Amino acid sequence: MPTAQITDLAAWKAAHARPIADACRWSEAVETLWLANLRIGFAWQRMFLRALGAR
């Protein structure tokens, strides 16, 4: 069996783990932004209601 057909398992795992890790980082970043904007939306709503005198 020629050695060119032998797969370096560590290199293969590293090459295939990178896209998965990138996708997880992007997903976490989008989730963080979404939650921050959601909190800001509710904070503005509370500030508006308090400005009108609602408690």
Secondary structure, 3 states (H helix, E strand, C coil): CCHHHCCCHHHHHHHHHHHHHHHHHHHHHHHHHHHHHHHHHHHHHHHHHHHCCCC
